[in-house]
Amino acid sequence: NMAWLGTGFYNDEYVKVGDQWKFKSRRFQQVHMEQRRPAATPAQH
């Protein structure tokens, strides 16, 4: 059950080690986030 809904992007940073690129860090930049309403419970019959 997800409590948040939104959009954004990851800002990845790489470092060159010898002749290869290695992953160094990742940060999430939110563009829009909103809290979701709880889902309605199904009616009991």
MMTF fields as JSON, N, C-alpha, C and O atoms, coordinates in Angstrom:
{
  "mmtfVersion": "1.0.0",
  "mmtfProducer": "UNKNOWN",
  "numBonds": 179,
  "numAtoms": 180,
  "numGroups": 45,
  "numChains": 1,
  "numModels": 1,
  "chainsPerModel": [1],
  "groupsPerChain": [45],
  "chainIdList": ["A"],
  "bondAtomList": [4, 2, 8, 6, 12, 10, 16, 14, 20, 18, 24, 22, 28, 26, 32, 30, 36, 34, 40, 38, 44, 42, 48, 46, 52, 50, 56, 54, 60, 58, 64, 62, 68, 66, 72, 70, 76, 74, 80, 78, 84, 82, 88, 86, 92, 90, 96, 94, 100, 98, 104, 102, 108, 106, 112, 110, 116, 114, 120, 118, 124, 122, 128, 126, 132, 130, 136, 134, 140, 138, 144, 142, 148, 146, 152, 150, 156, 154, 160, 158, 164, 162, 168, 166, 172, 170, 176, 174],
  "bondOrderList": [1, 1, 1, 1, 1, 1, 1, 1, 1, 1, 1, 1, 1, 1, 1, 1, 1, 1, 1, 1, 1, 1, 1, 1, 1, 1, 1, 1, 1, 1, 1, 1, 1, 1, 1, 1, 1, 1, 1, 1, 1, 1, 1, 1],
  "groupList": [{"groupName": "ASN", "atomNameList": ["N", "CA", "C", "O"], "elementList": ["N", "C", "C", "O"], "formalChargeList": [0, 0, 0, 0], "bondAtomList": [1, 0, 2, 1, 3, 2], "bondOrderList": [1, 1, 2], "singleLetterCode": "N", "chemCompType": "L-PEPTIDE LINKING"}, {"groupName": "MET", "atomNameList": ["N", "CA", "C", "O"], "elementList": ["N", "C", "C", "O"], "formalChargeList": [0, 0, 0, 0], "bondAtomList": [1, 0, 2, 1, 3, 2], "bondOrderList": [1, 1, 2], "singleLetterCode": "M", "chemCompType": "L-PEPTIDE LINKING"}, {"groupName": "ALA", "atomNameList": ["N", "CA", "C", "O"], "elementList": ["N", "C", "C", "O"], "formalChargeList": [0, 0, 0, 0], "bondAtomList": [1, 0, 2, 1, 3, 2], "bondOrderList": [1, 1, 2], "singleLetterCode": "A", "chemCompType": "L-PEPTIDE LINKING"}, {"groupName": "TRP", "atomNameList": ["N", "CA", "C", "O"], "elementList": ["N", "C", "C", "O"], "formalChargeList": [0, 0, 0, 0], "bondAtomList": [1, 0, 2, 1, 3, 2], "bondOrderList": [1, 1, 2], "singleLetterCode": "W", "chemCompType": "L-PEPTIDE LINKING"}, {"groupName": "LEU", "atomNameList": ["N", "CA", "C", "O"], "elementList": ["N", "C", "C", "O"], "formalChargeList": [0, 0, 0, 0], "bondAtomList": [1, 0, 2, 1, 3, 2], "bondOrderList": [1, 1, 2], "singleLetterCode": "L", "chemCompType": "L-PEPTIDE LINKING"}, {"groupName": "GLY", "atomNameList": ["N", "CA", "C", "O"], "elementList": ["N", "C", "C", "O"], "formalChargeList": [0, 0, 0, 0], "bondAtomList": [1, 0, 2, 1, 3, 2], "bondOrderList": [1, 1, 2], "singleLetterCode": "G", "chemCompType": "PEPTIDE LINKING"}, {"groupName": "THR", "atomNameList": ["N", "CA", "C", "O"], "elementList": ["N", "C", "C", "O"], "formalChargeList": [0, 0, 0, 0], "bondAtomList": [1, 0, 2, 1, 3, 2], "bondOrderList": [1, 1, 2], "singleLetterCode": "T", "chemCompType": "L-PEPTIDE LINKING"}, {"groupName": "PHE", "atomNameList": ["N", "CA", "C", "O"], "elementList": ["N", "C", "C", "O"], "formalChargeList": [0, 0, 0, 0], "bondAtomList": [1, 0, 2, 1, 3, 2], "bondOrderList": [1, 1, 2], "singleLetterCode": "F", "chemCompType": "L-PEPTIDE LINKING"}, {"groupName": "TYR", "atomNameList": ["N", "CA", "C", "O"], "elementList": ["N", "C", "C", "O"], "formalChargeList": [0, 0, 0, 0], "bondAtomList": [1, 0, 2, 1, 3, 2], "bondOrderList": [1, 1, 2], "singleLetterCode": "Y", "chemCompType": "L-PEPTIDE LINKING"}, {"groupName": "ASP", "atomNameList": ["N", "CA", "C", "O"], "elementList": ["N", "C", "C", "O"], "formalChargeList": [0, 0, 0, 0], "bondAtomList": [1, 0, 2, 1, 3, 2], "bondOrderList": [1, 1, 2], "singleLetterCode": "D", "chemCompType": "L-PEPTIDE LINKING"}, {"groupName": "GLU", "atomNameList": ["N", "CA", "C", "O"], "elementList": ["N", "C", "C", "O"], "formalChargeList": [0, 0, 0, 0], "bondAtomList": [1, 0, 2, 1, 3, 2], "bondOrderList": [1, 1, 2], "singleLetterCode": "E", "chemCompType": "L-PEPTIDE LINKING"}, {"groupName": "VAL", "atomNameList": ["N", "CA", "C", "O"], "elementList": ["N", "C", "C", "O"], "formalChargeList": [0, 0, 0, 0], "bondAtomList": [1, 0, 2, 1, 3, 2], "bondOrderList": [1, 1, 2], "singleLetterCode": "V", "chemCompType": "L-PEPTIDE LINKING"}, {"groupName": "LYS", "atomNameList": ["N", "CA", "C", "O"], "elementList": ["N", "C", "C", "O"], "formalChargeList": [0, 0, 0, 0], "bondAtomList": [1, 0, 2, 1, 3, 2], "bondOrderList": [1, 1, 2], "singleLetterCode": "K", "chemCompType": "L-PEPTIDE LINKING"}, {"groupName": "GLN", "atomNameList": ["N", "CA", "C", "O"], "elementList": ["N", "C", "C", "O"], "formalChargeList": [0, 0, 0, 0], "bondAtomList": [1, 0, 2, 1, 3, 2], "bondOrderList": [1, 1, 2], "singleLetterCode": "Q", "chemCompType": "L-PEPTIDE LINKING"}, {"groupName": "SER", "atomNameList": ["N", "CA", "C", "O"], "elementList": ["N", "C", "C", "O"], "formalChargeList": [0, 0, 0, 0], "bondAtomList": [1, 0, 2, 1, 3, 2], "bondOrderList": [1, 1, 2], "singleLetterCode": "S", "chemCompType": "L-PEPTIDE LINKING"}, {"groupName": "ARG", "atomNameList": ["N", "CA", "C", "O"], "elementList": ["N", "C", "C", "O"], "formalChargeList": [0, 0, 0, 0], "bondAtomList": [1, 0, 2, 1, 3, 2], "bondOrderList": [1, 1, 2], "singleLetterCode": "R", "chemCompType": "L-PEPTIDE LINKING"}, {"groupName": "HIS", "atomNameList": ["N", "CA", "C", "O"], "elementList": ["N", "C", "C", "O"], "formalChargeList": [0, 0, 0, 0], "bondAtomList": [1, 0, 2, 1, 3, 2], "bondOrderList": [1, 1, 2], "singleLetterCode": "H", "chemCompType": "L-PEPTIDE LINKING"}, {"groupName": "PRO", "atomNameList": ["N", "CA", "C", "O"], "elementList": ["N", "C", "C", "O"], "formalChargeList": [0, 0, 0, 0], "bondAtomList": [1, 0, 2, 1, 3, 2], "bondOrderList": [1, 1, 2], "singleLetterCode": "P", "chemCompType": "L-PEPTIDE LINKING"}],
  "groupTypeList": [0, 1, 2, 3, 4, 5, 6, 5, 7, 8, 0, 9, 10, 8, 11, 12, 11, 5, 9, 13, 3, 12, 7, 12, 14, 15, 15, 7, 13, 13, 11, 16, 1, 10, 13, 15, 15, 17, 2, 2, 6, 17, 2, 13, 16],
  "groupIdList": [1, 2, 3, 4, 5, 6, 7, 8, 9, 10, 11, 12, 13, 14, 15, 16, 17, 18, 19, 20, 21, 22, 23, 24, 25, 26, 27, 28, 29, 30, 31, 32, 33, 34, 35, 36, 37, 38, 39, 40, 41, 42, 43, 44, 45],
  "secStructList": [7, 7, 7, 3, 3, 3, 3, 3, 3, 3, 3, 3, 3, 3, 3, 3, 3, 6, 6, 3, 3, 3, 3, 3, 3, 3, 3, 3, 3, 3, 3, 3, 3, 3, 3, 7, 7, 7, 7, 7, 7, 7, 7, 7, 7],
  "xCoordList": [0.846, 0.0, 0.888, 1.541, 0.913, 1.745, 1.021, -0.167, 1.731, 1.133, 1.399, 0.725, 2.375, 2.736, 2.723, 3.016, 2.385, 2.383, 3.059, 2.761, 3.963, 4.63, 5.512, 5.566, 6.201, 7.136, 8.452, 8.509, 9.487, 10.801, 11.832, 11.497, 13.083, 14.16, 15.338, 15.459, 16.201, 17.404, 18.58, 18.76, 19.374, 20.594, 21.75, 22.161, 22.27, 23.349, 24.704, 24.871, 25.666, 27.036, 27.948, 27.838, 28.845, 29.786, 31.205, 31.442, 32.139, 33.549, 34.317, 33.999, 35.315, 36.109, 37.258, 38.055, 37.333, 38.386, 39.146, 38.647, 40.353, 41.091, 40.369, 40.153, 39.994, 39.263, 37.778, 37.09, 37.275, 35.871, 35.166, 35.77, 33.862, 33.025, 32.315, 31.707, 32.401, 31.779, 30.706, 30.838, 29.639, 28.555, 29.066, 29.637, 28.871, 29.334, 28.18, 28.239, 27.127, 26.007, 24.744, 24.791, 23.609, 22.311, 21.47, 21.356, 20.885, 19.96, 18.658, 18.668, 17.543, 16.232, 15.788, 15.763, 15.442, 14.926, 13.435, 13.012, 12.642, 11.194, 10.736, 11.224, 9.794, 9.2, 7.815, 7.422, 7.087, 5.74, 5.446, 5.605, 5.022, 4.647, 3.33, 3.099, 2.477, 1.221, 0.89, 1.183, 0.282, -0.128, -1.418, -2.358, -1.448, -2.644, -3.67, -3.323, -4.924, -6.002, -6.058, -5.741, -6.45, -6.591, -7.623, -8.627, -7.372, -8.31, -9.599, -9.582, -10.701, -12.0, -12.062, -11.569, -12.66, -12.806, -14.017, -15.038, -13.928, -15.07, -16.279, -16.134, -17.452, -18.693, -18.892, -18.612, -19.369, -19.662, -21.082, -21.998, -21.279, -22.617, -23.161, -24.274],
  "yCoordList": [-1.18, 0.0, 1.239, 1.54, 1.946, 3.142, 4.331, 4.534, 5.108, 6.266, 7.551, 8.555, 7.541, 8.741, 8.466, 7.355, 9.474, 9.394, 10.653, 11.753, 10.506, 11.701, 11.421, 10.307, 12.465, 12.367, 13.011, 13.862, 12.595, 13.153, 12.474, 11.762, 12.705, 12.08, 11.809, 12.403, 10.905, 10.57, 11.351, 11.435, 11.918, 12.614, 11.696, 11.652, 10.964, 10.01, 10.675, 11.535, 10.26, 10.75, 9.554, 8.54, 9.686, 8.621, 9.142, 10.349, 8.229, 8.578, 7.632, 6.446, 8.162, 7.329, 6.711, 7.415, 5.381, 4.625, 3.886, 2.919, 4.353, 3.78, 4.118, 5.29, 3.084, 3.319, 2.969, 2.84, 2.812, 2.451, 3.527, 4.177, 3.699, 4.596, 3.775, 2.745, 4.243, 3.554, 4.45, 5.673, 3.808, 4.512, 5.032, 4.267, 6.327, 6.922, 7.248, 6.913, 7.898, 8.269, 8.472, 8.608, 8.489, 8.732, 9.569, 9.259, 10.635, 11.473, 11.587, 11.719, 11.534, 11.676, 13.124, 13.688, 13.717, 15.087, 15.026, 14.683, 15.36, 15.308, 16.545, 17.652, 16.33, 17.415, 17.706, 18.863, 16.646, 16.791, 15.558, 14.431, 15.764, 14.655, 15.006, 16.154, 14.009, 14.212, 12.939, 11.825, 13.143, 12.006, 11.44, 12.176, 10.132, 9.478, 9.286, 9.109, 9.323, 9.031, 7.527, 6.772, 7.075, 5.626, 5.046, 5.689, 3.851, 3.179, 2.864, 2.539, 2.961, 2.625, 1.124, 0.338, 0.731, -0.695, -1.235, -0.553, -2.448, -3.027, -3.201, -3.496, -3.017, -3.188, -4.663, -5.535, -4.93, -6.304, -6.657, -5.857, -7.843, -8.285, -9.298, -9.788],
  "zCoordList": [0.0, 0.0, 0.0, 1.0, -1.104, -1.205, -0.595, -0.841, 0.193, 0.833, 0.058, 0.288, -0.864, -1.607, -3.101, -3.543, -3.864, -5.321, -5.838, -5.372, -6.793, -7.292, -8.486, -9.007, -8.903, -10.011, -9.62, -8.733, -10.287, -10.028, -10.903, -11.849, -10.575, -11.338, -10.418, -9.347, -10.852, -10.109, -10.67, -11.885, -9.785, -10.156, -9.774, -8.614, -10.755, -10.511, -10.709, -11.574, -9.892, -10.016, -10.231, -9.542, -11.191, -11.523, -11.372, -11.421, -11.191, -11.097, -12.019, -12.109, -12.693, -13.596, -12.813, -12.192, -12.851, -12.175, -13.273, -13.848, -13.554, -14.68, -15.967, -16.277, -16.721, -17.972, -17.849, -18.862, -16.609, -16.384, -15.563, -14.709, -15.843, -15.051, -13.979, -14.272, -12.731, -11.597, -10.986, -10.952, -10.504, -9.823, -8.484, -7.707, -8.198, -6.942, -6.002, -4.819, -6.51, -5.636, -6.458, -7.68, -5.757, -6.388, -5.434, -4.248, -5.971, -5.206, -5.984, -7.208, -5.275, -5.904, -5.789, -4.695, -6.907, -6.929, -7.205, -8.308, -6.197, -6.402, -7.16, -6.936, -8.056, -8.816, -8.251, -8.099, -7.945, -7.387, -6.542, -7.01, -5.314, -4.438, -3.759, -3.38, -3.613, -2.885, -2.116, -2.551, -0.979, -0.166, -0.732, -1.031, -0.875, -1.41, -0.31, 0.858, -0.692, 0.251, 0.457, -0.463, 1.633, 1.848, 0.888, 0.581, 0.426, -0.482, 0.259, 1.446, -0.44, 0.154, 0.396, -0.414, 1.498, 1.784, 1.044, 0.961, 0.504, -0.218, 0.698, 1.885, 0.145, 0.911, 1.241, 0.418, 2.432, 2.857, 2.441, 2.636, 1.871, 1.447, 2.404, 2.218]
}
